[in-house]
Amino acid sequence: MSAVRVAGLAALTLITVTAVAAPQRARRVEGAGVPVRFIEGNVHGFLQLRTAAGAPLAPGDLTQVVRDGLIESRMIFHFPDASIFEETVVFSQRGVFAMQTYHLVQSGPAFANDLDATLSHSGAYVVIARSHRGGKVTRYAGSLALPADVANGMVITLAKNLAARESASVHIVAFTPRPRLIGLRITPAGTQRVMVGPHAETAVVFTIHPHLGTALRFFARLTGQSPPDTHAWIVGGDAPAFVRSEGPLYSGPVWRIDLTSPVWPD
């Protein structure tokens, strides 16, 4: 499979990191959303979820289609223990990227809790969470005042549309399971030379850092559960390609997502 402009969290399997460049000073991109530099279209990528050490966890798919002028991007992983992670976002790309709807499903023993959460650009949300300890089901429904730059399911797409020395501040709604609006800072941290066979490419390494509000920072310190940064590797050019991601899938441990290729049975 050729390099693909993947809209979700995906990466390239046959990559070897050979060198790291020093970070450059970033230029900020602020406002109502990240401007569209590269139009998204139809994509089908085959994914592999791994531990941070590289052990395989679950195969997956990234599909992206154009529907009625909007982009629908869906990423799903199927675990051997029947756990499922599925994230679907519908967004527009008229001048700036703008989330329209978002749906997150995680279920099974791979996760601390089962979760089914929906969110719309209006701020309306419904969250159903089921604890694996005792099976208690909790439901939240209501509306949040959302800024225009909410980027659930779109962070990698936004990073692909930043120039090598640009950074951006956006927001996501984190389901804890009660929905919480938090800020994200997407910042270039340098470059790495990566190899695809004998061919060398240069990837920009982006750091995606959550900015918690005062109350959430205090709670995170008390519980020792401050969310870690996510790192994304993107090869630039006329068709930027996402080549690696390391960070929490949604919550939990740091995992890695790679692109993979189909294999033929013997």
Secondary structure as UniProt FT lines:
FT   STRAND          16..20
FT   STRAND          27..29
FT   STRAND          43..51
FT   TURN            52..53
FT   STRAND          56..67
FT   TURN            68..69
FT   STRAND          70..78
FT   TURN            80..81
FT   STRAND          84..93
FT   STRAND          96..107
FT   TURN            109..110
FT   STRAND          113..120
FT   TURN            121..122
FT   STRAND          124..131
FT   TURN            132..134
FT   STRAND          137..143
FT   TURN            148..149
FT   TURN            152..154
FT   HELIX           155..160
FT   TURN            164..165
FT   STRAND          166..175
FT   STRAND          179..196
FT   TURN            197..198
FT   STRAND          199..211
FT   HELIX           214..223
FT   STRAND          230..235
FT   STRAND          241..248
FT   STRAND          254..260
//
